[in-house]
Amino acid sequence: MKGAAMACARMTALALLSAVLLTATPALPCAFHNVLPERTAADWLVEGRALVLARPDPENPFAFAPVEVLRGKVPSDLGAFVDSVSRRRLAAAPENSMLFARDGARWVQVAYVDADFRPVMRRILKEGPEWTSGFDARRFALFAGLQDHRDRELRNLALREIDKAPYAELRRIKLRLGVAALMENFYTPVNAPYQPIRALLLGLEGSEAARRVIHSTLEAAAHGGQSPTLGAFATALIEIDGAEGVALLEEKFLADPAQPLAKLELVVEALAIQHGVGSAALKGRISAALQGFVQTRPDGAALVARQFISRRDWSQAATLEAMIQAQRFTSSATLLPVAIYVGQAKQAM
């Protein structure tokens, strides 16, 4: 009875941890964009319960005063300071304003509303209530059409919104940006949040110029330190080179014992993403690469388990279960996520 109780406790613990992992690692959109702020201006316009347009108060140019209520009630006080840049910008354009949204008890500055942003804002206010939660094709289409807008802030908003789409949907985009536009000021600090989506789009651009950029970037990443864009460029490589791209990732990363696991997880994530959208032949090539990887580096099996469980992809279960049975894992930190993945795969299948 005691042994049965202990086994039951272990199974309960595994089930609880499985639930935690599945909650903490949901199916991702494009991935690689965790450095982005949580909400975009579009999010605020769709979800915000109180929205106002404001300009500097004529009686106090250092404080904002509402000029139009878009949603909710007229606020008594925005409690927002007009910085010198905004003051000069708005003074030069009396028709423009600042969009504010209420976040709990405070008001947050969301966007500068000018002739370019205003029609987009009005369209979102009109159509947003009809958008479904999560990915919405109409929302995606709206921002895909703004990807090459003349206004930099709208272009960046479009990139952030496009970045929310699942990779399978992103692949359907009608790309209007060439290699030069995607790589313009790519490595400047201000563009760091947009580097992953730009890299993904580079793979979809598909030209020889894009291939050269992707290959040179991954070559540098293979010999350098941790790179936040490694996963996105690895995804782009497979997009543009298919099975040959998988072979290159094997050679440069998976088969290199000197590569740290934290770095390799980005490559494994790219393989998991492409496994979800690839042809049967590409799926087989990716699975073969991962099987070779975990056989030579059993601790890497935890990476595979994490990335594939987050996508509800159970294709690696047979390989990982065989390793459990062969007692290839010496660390509970590796065994536990692998066991959870295998267990979830058996339930799903």
N, C-alpha and C positions, 0 to 999 in steps of 0.2 A: 504493500500500500504506500509505503514511504517513497519507494522509487517511482511509482505511478504519479504520486503527488508532485514530485520534483520534475518529472517529465512534463506534466501538465503545466507547471509554473513556467518551465522554459518555453513551452509552446505559447503560453499567454504573453510572455515577455516579447517573444518574436513577433507575435501578431500585433502587439502594441507598437513596437518599434517600426514594424512594416507600415502601419498606419501613419506614424510620424513621418517616415521617409517619403511616403507617397504624398503627404500633405506639404512637406517642405520642398519637394522637388516636383512640382507640377509639370505637365507637358508644356514645354516652352514654345513661344513664338519663334522668331528667327534665332533667338539665343545670342550670347556674346554682347548683350547691351545692358548689362546690369549696372553700368556706370551712369546711365541716364537718370535724370530726375524722375520721380514717381509719376507725376502728372504733367501732361502737356496742356497748352492753352485750349485745345479741343476737348480734353477731359473736363476741364473746368466748365466750359460752355455747355457740355452735355450733362454733367453731373452736379454742377454747382447749384445749391438751393437759393443763393442770393448773388446777383451779378449787377454791377453798376459801372457806368462810364463816368469818369471824373476828370476834372481839370483843376489847376491851382485856384484856390479861393480868391476872388477879387479883393476881399478884405484882409486876407492873410496868404500871401504868395508862397509861404512855406508849408501850407497844409492843402490837401486835396479836398475838393467839395464835389458831390455828385452832380452830374448834368443830365443823366438819363438812367433810369432804372430798367434793366433788362429782365430781371427776375427778382421776386421778393419785394420787400418794403424799402422805402427810402430810409437810409441809415442816418442816425442823428450825428454820428461822427465816424469817419473812416479811420481816424487815428494814424494816418499815413503821412510821412514827411516827404516833401517835394525836394528831391536832390537837385543839385545845380545843373546836371546834364539834362534831366527831364524838364526843368524849368525853362532852360534855353530852347530845348527842342519844341516844347508846347507853345512857347511865346512866339516862335517863328511860324507856327501852323495853328491858327485859332480854330480850325475845323477839326483838328485831331484831338484825341483824348487817351486816357489810360483805362484799361479794363481791370477792375478789381473783383475778386470773388471772396465770399466769406468762408473762412476755414475755422469752424468752431466759434470762438469768441473774437477772433481777429480777422482783419481784412488783408488779403495778400494781393500784391500787384502781379497781374497775369500777363498782360501784353500791351504793347503800344498800338493803338488803333488809328491807322491812317487810311488813305484811299485804297491801298492794296489789301490791307487786312480786313477792312470793314465789310466788303461783300462776302468774304469767306466766313466772317463771324456771323453775319445774318443768315447765311445758308446753313451753318451748323445749328444755329438756334431754331431754324425752321425744320430741318431734317433730323436733327439729333435724337429727338424723342422716339423716332421710328427705328433707330439703329438697335440691333441686338447686342446683348452683352458679349464680351469677348471679341472675336474677329467678326467684322461686318463688311461684306463685299462693297456696299455702297460707300461706306466711310473710306475704305481702302481706295476705291476708284477716285473719290474726291481728291485725296492727297497725292495719289499717283499722278494726277493731272497737274499738280503744283511742283513736281520734283525739279523742274527747270525754271521756276518762276524768277522774274527779274529781281525780286526782293529777297535779300539774304535770309531775313528772319522767317519768311514764309517757306523758303527752301529748306531751312533747318527743321521747321515744324513738320514739313512733309516727310523728311527723312526719319524723324522720330516716330511719326505715325506709320509709315511704311514698315519700319522696323518691328512693329507689333504683329505683323502678319505671320502666320505659320509659314515655314519655308516652302511648303508645297504651293501655297498661294503666292508667295513672293516670286516664285519662278514664272508665274503667269503675267507678271508686270510688263507693260509696254514701256521698255526702258527708253528714256529720252536724254540720258546723260552719257557722254562718251568718256573715254579714259582720261582725257585732259581735265574734264570737269570733275570727275570722281577723285582725281589725285591732286587737285588744286589745293595748295596749302594743307595737305593731308596731315602732316606731322606737327602742325602748330598746336599749342596747348588749347586754344579756343575750339579747335575742331576734334579734339580727342574723343568727346562723346559720340561723334558721328563716324569714327573710323571703322568700327565693325560693320555697320550697314553699308558703308561705301565699299568695303572689301567684298562683301557678299554680292553687291551689285556689279562689282568688277568681274566676278566670275560669270555672271549672267550676261555681261556685255560681250564676252566671248571672242574678242578679236585677238590677233597675234600680239598686239601692243599690250593688251590686258594680261595675256599669258606671260609675257616677259616680266611685267611688274610683279605678278604673283610668284613666279619662280624665284626672282631675285630676293623678294621679301622673305620667302620661306628658307632660302639658302642662308640668309643672314640670321634668321630666327634659330636655325639649327645649331649655329655656332655661337649664339649670344645667350643672354639671360632670359628671364621670364618676359614674354611679350603679350600684352592684352589683346592684340589683334591676331595672334597665332591661330586660334580656332576658326575665326572668320576667313582668314586666308587659306587655311587648310580645306575648309568647305568650298571655297571658290576654286581651289586647285582641282578637287574631284569634279566639280561642276564643269570645268573647262577641259579636263584631261581624262575623266572617267577612271577606268581601271589603271591606267598608267599613273594617274595622280595618286591612287592608293598605294601603288608600288613605291613611288617616291617618298610618301609619308612613312612607309615601312622602313625604307633604307635610311632616311635622315633622322627619324625619331623613334619609332617603335623598336627597331633592332639595335638601337644605340644604348648600351647599358649605362652610359654616363648621363643620359637625360633624366632629370628629376621627374617624379610622378606628377607633381603639380603642373608641370609643363605638358606632360603627356596627356593629362586629362582633357586639355583643350583639343588635342588631336583626336582622342577617342570620342569626344563630343561631336566633332565634325564628321567622323565616320558614322556615328549613330544617326545624325541628321540625314546624311546622304543615304544611309541604309533605309530610312523611312520613305524615301521618294525615288530610289533608284530602280533600274531594271532588275530582273531576276539574276542576270549575269553579274551586274555590279554588286547586288546584295551578296552573292556567293563569294565574290572577290573580297569584299569587306569582311565577311565572316571568317574567311581563311586568314586574312591579315590579323584579325583579333585573336584567332585561335593560336597562331604562332606567337603572338605577343604574350599572351597569358601563360603559355607553356614555358617560355624562357624567363618571364618575370611574373611569377604567380601573384605577387602583391599587386600587380596591375589589374587583376581580376576585379578588385573592388571598384576600380574606375569604370570598367565595362558594366558592372552591375548597376552602379549609380546612374550612368548615362542612359542605359537601356530601360531601366525601371521607370525613369521619369517620363519616358515616351511610350510606356506600356508596350514595348517591343520585346517579345519573349524569344527571339531567334537565337540568343546565345545560351539558352538554358541548358541544352544538352551538353555543350562543352564545359560549362561551369559545374554542372552536377557531376560529371565524370571526374573533375578535379577534386570535388568534395569527397567522393567515394575513394579516390586514390590518396586521400589525406595529403594533398599538396600544400595546404595552407597551415602555416605555423603560427599565425597571428590571428587573434580574435577580431582585430580591426579589419582584417581582410575577410575572414570566414563569415562574419555576421551579415554584412551587406550582400555577400554572394548567396548565403543560405536564404535570406529573405527574398532575393530576386528569384531564385529557383522555386521557392515555395509559392510565390505569387504567380509564377509562370504556370505551375501545375494547376493552381486554382483557375486561372484564366483559360487554360487549354483542356 
